[in-house]
């Protein structure tokens, strides 16, 4: 009886596996939302309305009713008086009048303080938007933005 000598080699090609990993990495990077942390602790109120505006200028009103403002995504917000905020927003309006300003007000901030900030923005000719937390429990870390009509 003649035996055939066939050896079975146990090799596995990793080329297709790296392709799959690479495609999964691209998929998750493209579908994930990036969260930009704020330098201030502001507890935003909830809202069911949202819009896809990406403001370059941010104004914060913290729990102690102190204004903080920053221009650009990487800039740290610094505390300001209402007069300094008016000058700051005037400079932003001179640079880019079509720029949106996001207002992040703590939910304990009195309504009058929010209106004061909106009036400062309207006086400089900028479009103000009010940032809120989304109502859904799945996206609690991102801030949705409600667009407000300037008179």
N, CA, C and O of each residue as an XYZ file, in Angstrom:
604
protein
N       0.828     -1.165      0.000
C       0.000      0.000      0.000
C       0.885      1.246      0.000
O       1.838      1.364      0.771
N       0.540      2.149     -0.874
C       1.320      3.380     -1.011
C       0.668      4.515     -0.219
O      -0.539      4.744     -0.309
N       1.472      5.201      0.537
C       0.949      6.343      1.305
C       1.368      7.637      0.616
O       2.490      7.803      0.137
N       0.438      8.498      0.600
C       0.754      9.817      0.061
C       1.144     10.719      1.223
O       0.517     10.715      2.282
N       2.148     11.452      1.000
C       2.634     12.342      2.060
C       2.153     13.768      1.795
O       2.770     14.515      1.036
N       1.060     14.125      2.425
C       0.530     15.495      2.324
C       0.656     16.159      3.677
O       0.118     15.681      4.676
N       1.346     17.226      3.694
C       1.465     17.970      4.944
C       0.500     19.157      4.930
O       0.415     19.904      3.955
N      -0.190     19.299      5.991
C      -1.090     20.433      6.141
C      -0.378     21.463      7.022
O      -0.019     21.191      8.167
N      -0.190     22.627      6.462
C       0.481     23.690      7.225
C      -0.573     24.598      7.841
O      -1.550     24.971      7.191
N      -0.368     24.933      9.054
C      -1.308     25.786      9.785
C      -0.816     27.229      9.765
O      -0.312     27.730     10.770
N      -0.957     27.878      8.653
C      -0.570     29.292      8.537
C      -1.821     30.118      8.310
O      -2.827     29.640      7.787
N      -1.726     31.348      8.714
C      -2.860     32.260      8.597
C      -2.329     33.600      8.111
O      -1.391     34.149      8.687
N      -2.920     34.113      7.070
C      -2.487     35.398      6.530
C      -3.165     36.534      7.303
O      -4.390     36.567      7.419
N      -2.378     37.441      7.818
C      -2.905     38.561      8.592
C      -3.223     39.780      7.730
O      -3.682     40.792      8.260
N      -2.998     39.716      6.445
C      -3.220     40.869      5.568
C      -4.688     41.271      5.538
O      -4.997     42.460      5.626
N      -5.584     40.329      5.418
C      -7.008     40.669      5.382
C      -7.486     41.162      6.745
O      -8.375     42.011      6.814
N      -6.921     40.656      7.809
C      -7.306     41.094      9.152
C      -6.917     42.552      9.374
O      -7.693     43.304      9.964
N      -5.752     42.966      8.926
C      -5.346     44.366      9.088
C      -6.220     45.279      8.242
O      -6.492     46.411      8.640
N      -6.662     44.808      7.084
C      -7.578     45.610      6.268
C      -8.901     45.820      6.994
O      -9.439     46.927      6.996
N      -9.417     44.785      7.598
C     -10.678     44.885      8.325
C     -10.527     45.826      9.522
O     -11.405     46.653      9.769
N      -9.443     45.714     10.256
C      -9.202     46.595     11.414
C      -9.109     48.045     10.956
O      -9.666     48.939     11.594
N      -8.413     48.276      9.864
C      -8.258     49.631      9.338
C      -9.611     50.203      8.931
O      -9.902     51.362      9.229
N     -10.442     49.413      8.256
C     -11.768     49.886      7.852
C     -12.654     50.160      9.063
O     -13.410     51.132      9.060
N     -12.576     49.330     10.088
C     -13.342     49.582     11.304
C     -12.885     50.858     12.001
O     -13.708     51.620     12.510
N     -11.589     51.091     12.026
C     -11.060     52.307     12.621
C     -11.580     53.540     11.895
O     -12.001     54.505     12.533
N     -11.553     53.515     10.573
C     -12.072     54.643      9.789
C     -13.563     54.828     10.041
O     -14.031     55.957     10.182
N     -14.314     53.728     10.099
C     -15.752     53.813     10.338
C     -16.048     54.473     11.685
O     -16.881     55.376     11.757
N     -15.377     54.034     12.751
C     -15.655     54.593     14.065
C     -15.179     56.038     14.187
O     -15.800     56.828     14.898
N     -14.110     56.394     13.520
C     -13.656     57.789     13.551
C     -14.627     58.689     12.810
O     -14.870     59.820     13.230
N     -15.189     58.194     11.701
C     -16.104     59.012     10.907
C     -17.470     59.156     11.567
O     -18.131     60.178     11.385
N     -17.901     58.167     12.321
C     -19.243     58.220     12.903
C     -19.270     58.730     14.329
O     -20.348     59.012     14.851
N     -18.137     58.856     14.970
C     -18.145     59.324     16.362
C     -18.233     60.841     16.399
O     -17.818     61.524     15.463
N     -18.772     61.352     17.483
C     -18.818     62.799     17.666
C     -17.707     63.194     18.622
O     -17.479     62.539     19.639
N     -17.030     64.256     18.285
C     -15.924     64.710     19.102
C     -16.447     65.686     20.150
O     -17.246     66.569     19.836
N     -16.010     65.534     21.356
C     -16.431     66.384     22.453
C     -15.269     67.297     22.807
O     -14.166     66.837     23.102
N     -15.533     68.597     22.772
C     -14.521     69.573     23.136
C     -14.812     70.035     24.556
O     -15.828     70.691     24.788
N     -13.966     69.716     25.489
C     -14.266     70.069     26.881
C     -14.186     71.578     27.101
O     -13.367     72.275     26.502
N     -15.049     72.046     27.966
C     -15.050     73.458     28.329
C     -14.149     73.652     29.531
O     -13.973     72.740     30.338
N     -13.587     74.829     29.648
C     -12.751     75.131     30.795
C     -13.563     75.503     32.026
O     -13.031     75.559     33.135
N     -14.858     75.758     31.826
C     -15.729     76.157     32.924
C     -16.785     75.093     33.168
O     -17.194     74.383     32.250
N     -17.213     74.995     34.400
C     -18.296     74.078     34.745
C     -19.604     74.847     34.637
O     -19.939     75.644     35.514
N     -20.345     74.603     33.554
C     -21.621     75.257     33.321
C     -22.662     74.161     33.154
O     -22.560     73.345     32.238
N     -23.655     74.134     34.022
C     -24.724     73.149     33.965
C     -25.813     73.683     33.041
O     -26.607     74.531     33.449
N     -25.859     73.194     31.795
C     -26.770     73.719     30.792
C     -28.182     73.178     30.975
O     -28.355     72.035     31.398
N     -29.201     73.993     30.661
C     -30.574     73.482     30.669
C     -30.805     72.568     29.474
O     -30.025     72.579     28.521
N     -31.890     71.766     29.522
C     -32.175     70.831     28.442
C     -33.102     71.453     27.416
O     -33.896     72.340     27.729
N     -32.986     70.963     26.159
C     -33.841     71.414     25.073
C     -34.023     70.291     24.078
O     -33.144     69.444     23.918
N     -35.173     70.282     23.402
C     -35.417     69.262     22.380
C     -35.090     69.783     20.985
O     -35.070     69.001     20.034
N     -34.836     71.072     20.837
C     -34.510     71.670     19.550
C     -33.004     71.762     19.381
O     -32.282     72.004     20.348
N     -32.523     71.570     18.154
C     -31.089     71.708     17.911
C     -30.845     72.182     16.490
O     -31.703     72.056     15.616
N     -29.662     72.726     16.281
C     -29.224     73.144     14.956
C     -27.738     72.861     14.845
O     -27.055     72.726     15.861
N     -27.236     72.772     13.644
C     -25.843     72.366     13.419
C     -24.933     73.566     13.211
O     -24.157     73.588     12.255
N     -25.009     74.544     14.068
C     -24.153     75.728     13.972
C     -22.903     75.484     14.800
O     -22.982     74.980     15.921
N     -21.751     75.840     14.251
C     -20.481     75.684     14.968
C     -19.918     77.079     15.232
O     -19.124     77.580     14.437
N     -20.320     77.720     16.348
C     -19.844     79.067     16.642
C     -18.357     79.086     16.970
O     -17.837     78.168     17.605
N     -17.682     80.143     16.529
C     -16.264     80.298     16.819
C     -16.008     81.082     18.092
O     -14.925     80.997     18.671
N     -16.999     81.844     18.530
C     -16.872     82.651     19.734
C     -17.814     82.093     20.793
O     -18.964     81.757     20.509
N     -17.306     82.001     22.016
C     -18.108     81.439     23.103
C     -18.155     82.423     24.266
O     -17.140     82.999     24.658
N     -19.365     82.601     24.812
C     -19.573     83.416     26.000
C     -20.227     82.514     27.042
O     -21.218     81.842     26.754
N     -19.675     82.501     28.244
C     -20.182     81.684     29.335
C     -20.681     82.593     30.455
O     -20.104     83.646     30.724
N     -21.765     82.164     31.100
C     -22.207     82.798     32.339
C     -22.236     81.681     33.372
O     -23.039     80.754     33.267
N     -21.369     81.768     34.361
C     -21.294     80.680     35.340
C     -22.335     80.868     36.448
O     -23.129     81.808     36.412
N     -22.321     79.984     37.408
C     -23.301     79.989     38.504
C     -23.232     81.275     39.323
O     -24.237     81.715     39.881
N     -22.028     81.884     39.396
C     -21.856     83.132     40.157
C     -22.183     84.364     39.317
O     -21.944     85.488     39.757
N     -22.731     84.170     38.104
C     -23.145     85.233     37.182
C     -21.972     86.065     36.680
O     -22.103     87.274     36.486
N     -20.843     85.430     36.472
C     -19.659     86.095     35.926
C     -19.533     85.701     34.463
O     -19.639     84.526     34.111
N     -19.304     86.705     33.610
C     -19.104     86.441     32.190
C     -17.688     85.917     31.953
O     -16.736     86.363     32.594
N     -17.561     84.968     31.027
C     -16.285     84.476     30.531
C     -16.430     84.407     29.023
O     -17.500     84.053     28.528
N     -15.379     84.737     28.275
C     -15.472     84.713     26.818
C     -14.181     84.190     26.220
O     -13.102     84.326     26.796
N     -14.325     83.574     25.025
C     -13.172     83.044     24.294
C     -13.473     83.119     22.810
O     -14.611     82.930     22.380
N     -12.437     83.396     22.034
C     -12.554     83.435     20.575
C     -11.691     82.318     20.002
O     -10.495     82.257     20.287
N     -12.267     81.454     19.215
C     -11.539     80.318     18.660
C     -11.748     79.089     19.523
O     -12.049     79.188     20.713
N     -11.583     77.925     18.903
C     -11.884     76.667     19.597
C     -10.850     76.303     20.661
O     -11.189     75.658     21.653
N      -9.619     76.699     20.472
C      -8.580     76.287     21.411
C      -8.329     77.318     22.518
O      -7.577     77.043     23.454
N      -8.941     78.486     22.424
C      -8.704     79.541     23.406
C      -9.435     79.239     24.712
O     -10.566     78.754     24.714
N      -8.768     79.534     25.810
C      -9.370     79.365     27.131
C     -10.231     80.587     27.445
O      -9.798     81.714     27.206
N     -11.444     80.389     27.979
C     -12.276     81.539     28.342
C     -11.688     82.298     29.521
O     -11.153     81.703     30.456
N     -11.795     83.626     29.463
C     -11.291     84.441     30.567
C     -12.430     85.301     31.101
O     -13.317     85.698     30.345
N     -12.411     85.594     32.415
C     -13.493     86.372     33.020
C     -13.509     87.806     32.509
O     -12.467     88.397     32.225
N     -14.740     88.358     32.397
C     -14.915     89.717     31.881
C     -16.073     90.409     32.592
O     -17.008     89.773     33.077
N     -15.974     91.722     32.633
C     -17.096     92.548     33.076
C     -18.007     92.767     31.868
O     -17.598     92.475     30.744
N     -19.237     93.274     32.065
C     -20.100     93.557     30.914
C     -19.478     94.550     29.921
O     -19.683     94.434     28.713
N     -18.722     95.519     30.433
C     -18.074     96.484     29.537
C     -16.979     95.809     28.708
O     -16.850     96.060     27.510
N     -16.196     94.951     29.361
C     -15.154     94.217     28.633
C     -15.768     93.261     27.616
O     -15.220     93.074     26.529
N     -16.905     92.655     27.965
C     -17.592     91.765     27.031
C     -18.084     92.535     25.808
O     -18.007     92.036     24.686
N     -18.587     93.741     26.021
C     -19.032     94.580     24.899
C     -17.859     94.903     23.976
O     -17.997     94.817     22.756
N     -16.712     95.272     24.536
C     -15.527     95.559     23.724
C     -15.049     94.303     22.993
O     -14.680     94.362     21.821
N     -15.057     93.186     23.683
C     -14.619     91.922     23.098
C     -15.499     91.547     21.912
O     -14.988     91.193     20.849
N     -16.835     91.621     22.086
C     -17.747     91.259     20.996
C     -17.697     92.272     19.858
O     -17.931     91.912     18.704
N     -17.396     93.533     20.166
C     -17.224     94.540     19.102
C     -16.025     94.195     18.232
O     -16.082     94.323     17.009
N     -14.940     93.757     18.862
C     -13.757     93.342     18.094
C     -14.056     92.113     17.243
O     -13.593     92.015     16.106
N     -14.827     91.176     17.787
C     -15.204     89.985     17.025
C     -16.065     90.374     15.835
O     -15.895     89.830     14.744
N     -17.002     91.325     16.035
C     -17.880     91.778     14.958
C     -17.097     92.496     13.870
O     -17.433     92.380     12.691
N     -16.054     93.239     14.245
C     -15.226     93.917     13.243
C     -14.456     92.911     12.407
O     -14.256     93.110     11.209
N     -14.024     91.829     13.043
C     -13.251     90.814     12.332
C     -14.131     89.985     11.405
O     -13.747     89.698     10.272
N     -15.323     89.596     11.890
C     -16.214     88.751     11.102
C     -17.641     88.994     11.570
O     -18.050     88.473     12.607
N     -18.400     89.779     10.815
C     -19.765     90.131     11.206
C     -20.719     88.944     11.076
O     -21.771     88.939     11.714
N     -20.380     87.940     10.269
C     -21.238     86.770     10.088
C     -20.972     85.689     11.132
O     -21.545     84.602     11.062
N     -20.121     85.980     12.081
C     -19.753     85.014     13.113
C     -20.897     84.818     14.096
O     -21.543     85.784     14.502
N     -21.146     83.582     14.475
C     -22.118     83.279     15.522
C     -21.406     83.257     16.867
O     -20.233     82.897     16.960
N     -22.130     83.647     17.899
C     -21.612     83.617     19.252
C     -22.487     82.659     20.045
O     -23.703     82.838     20.120
N     -21.870     81.644     20.635
C     -22.606     80.685     21.462
C     -22.619     81.186     22.896
O     -21.581     81.562     23.441
N     -23.796     81.190     23.502
C     -23.959     81.608     24.890
C     -24.243     80.370     25.732
O     -25.271     79.712     25.569
N     -23.320     80.065     26.630
C     -23.462     78.935     27.551
C     -23.781     79.510     28.928
O     -22.896     80.029     29.608
N     -25.043     79.419     29.337
C     -25.459     79.961     30.625
C     -25.860     78.815     31.549
O     -26.600     77.914     31.154
N     -25.366     78.861     32.771
C     -25.737     77.859     33.766
C     -27.246     77.915     33.977
O     -27.847     78.987     33.909
N     -27.863     76.747     34.235
C     -29.317     76.728     34.369
C     -29.805     77.485     35.593
O     -30.997     77.777     35.688
N     -28.932     77.810     36.526
C     -29.311     78.606     37.693
C     -29.126     80.101     37.447
O     -29.417     80.904     38.334
N     -28.654     80.489     36.276
C     -28.452     81.899     35.949
C     -29.812     82.574     35.768
O     -30.671     82.040     35.067
N     -30.022     83.737     36.386
C     -31.295     84.444     36.209
C     -31.511     84.853     34.745
O     -30.563     85.134     34.011
N     -32.763     84.874     34.357
C     -33.133     85.202     32.989
C     -32.631     86.589     32.585
O     -32.233     86.793     31.438
N     -32.647     87.523     33.504
C     -32.192     88.880     33.203
C     -30.728     88.935     32.803
O     -30.353     89.743     31.953
N     -29.895     88.091     33.399
C     -28.468     88.058     33.060
C     -28.268     87.503     31.648
O     -27.390     87.962     30.917
N     -29.076     86.525     31.270
C     -29.008     85.961     29.917
C     -29.448     87.006     28.899
O     -28.812     87.160     27.857
N     -30.524     87.721     29.190
C     -31.012     88.770     28.286
C     -29.972     89.876     28.156
O     -29.788     90.428     27.071
N     -29.287     90.207     29.256
C     -28.229     91.218     29.198
C     -27.130     90.798     28.218
O     -26.661     91.612     27.423
N     -26.720     89.522     28.277
C     -25.696     89.028     27.348
C     -26.208     89.025     25.911
O     -25.468     89.375     24.992
N     -27.461     88.636     25.706
C     -28.036     88.662     24.356
C     -28.125     90.085     23.819
O     -27.904     90.308     22.628
N     -28.444     91.049     24.679
C     -28.503     92.451     24.253
C     -27.120     92.976     23.878
O     -26.983     93.738     22.921
N     -26.101     92.574     24.623
C     -24.734     92.986     24.287
C     -24.365     92.446     22.898
O     -23.779     93.162     22.086
N     -24.707     91.200     22.635
C     -24.434     90.620     21.323
C     -25.215     91.291     20.216
O     -24.675     91.535     19.137
N     -26.494     91.596     20.469
C     -27.319     92.263     19.458
C     -26.815     93.672     19.182
O     -26.876     94.136     18.044
N     -26.318     94.359     20.206
C     -25.805     95.724     20.025
C     -24.560     95.737     19.141
O     -24.302     96.719     18.444
N     -23.790     94.655     19.168
C     -22.586     94.588     18.335
C     -22.879     94.035     16.945
O     -21.997     94.018     16.086
N     -24.120     93.580     16.717
C     -24.505     93.081     15.395
C     -24.193     91.612     15.167
O     -24.253     91.140     14.032
N     -23.865     90.891     16.210
C     -23.557     89.466     16.077
C     -24.811     88.623     16.294
O     -25.740     89.038     16.988
N     -24.825     87.459     15.705
C     -25.926     86.518     15.894
C     -25.597     85.643     17.091
O     -24.566     84.971     17.116
N     -26.474     85.655     18.076
C     -26.269     84.900     19.303
C     -27.082     83.604     19.250
O     -28.211     83.589     18.759
N     -26.505     82.542     19.750
C     -27.212     81.268     19.887
C     -27.067     80.817     21.332
O     -26.051     81.083     21.973
N     -28.088     80.131     21.843
C     -28.088     79.671     23.221
C     -27.809     78.182     23.247
O     -28.542     77.404     22.636
N     -26.766     77.774     23.943
C     -26.376     76.364     24.012
C     -27.149     75.679     25.129
O     -27.309     76.224     26.221
N     -27.629     74.461     24.832
C     -28.366     73.663     25.807
C     -27.915     72.220     25.729
O     -27.245     71.819     24.777
N     -28.286     71.436     26.742
C     -28.060     69.996     26.706
C     -29.199     69.362     25.936
O     -30.339     69.815     26.039
N     -28.913     68.316     25.159
C     -30.005     67.618     24.475
C     -30.855     66.841     25.474
O     -30.369     66.436     26.530
N     -32.123     66.634     25.136
C     -33.031     65.917     26.016
C     -32.711     64.430     26.043
O     -32.865     63.786     27.081
N     -32.263     63.869     24.909
C     -31.992     62.437     24.859
C     -30.870     62.072     25.813
O     -29.941     62.853     26.018
N     -30.958     60.882     26.397
C     -29.959     60.442     27.361
C     -28.734     59.860     26.690
O     -27.748     59.582     27.372
N     -28.754     59.660     25.363
C     -27.628     59.041     24.680
C     -26.501     60.013     24.411
O     -25.351     59.587     24.298
N     -26.780     61.303     24.304
C     -25.741     62.272     23.944
C     -25.624     63.357     24.997
O     -25.720     64.539     24.667
N     -25.423     62.998     26.238
C     -25.371     63.971     27.318
C     -24.106     64.813     27.312
O     -24.080     65.857     27.965
N     -23.057     64.409     26.606
C     -21.803     65.145     26.667
C     -21.708     66.242     25.621
O     -20.894     67.151     25.783
N     -22.497     66.205     24.559
C     -22.407     67.239     23.551
C     -23.428     68.327     23.842
O     -24.418     68.095     24.536
N     -23.182     69.502     23.312
C     -24.086     70.631     23.523
C     -24.811     70.925     22.229
O     -24.173     71.196     21.211
N     -26.132     70.875     22.249
C     -26.922     71.289     21.105
C     -27.159     72.789     21.222
O     -27.103     73.352     22.315
N     -27.420     73.420     20.104
C     -27.493     74.868     20.089
C     -28.845     75.292     19.550
O     -29.268     74.820     18.494
N     -29.530     76.178     20.263
C     -30.802     76.736     19.849
C     -30.543     78.118     19.249
O     -29.913     78.963     19.885
N     -31.020     78.344     18.048
C     -30.804     79.642     17.436
C     -31.890     80.600     17.901
O     -33.072     80.258     17.891
N     -31.492     81.788     18.304
C     -32.416     82.798     18.762
C     -32.501     83.902     17.718
O     -31.499     84.257     17.097
N     -33.664     84.429     17.532
C     -33.872     85.521     16.585
C     -33.500     86.835     17.246
O     -34.008     87.158     18.320
N     -32.613     87.598     16.609
C     -32.280     88.927     17.116
C     -33.302     89.919     16.595
O     -33.670     89.853     15.422
N     -33.771     90.836     17.429
C     -34.778     91.805     16.981
C     -34.192     92.812     16.029
O     -34.902     93.700     15.556
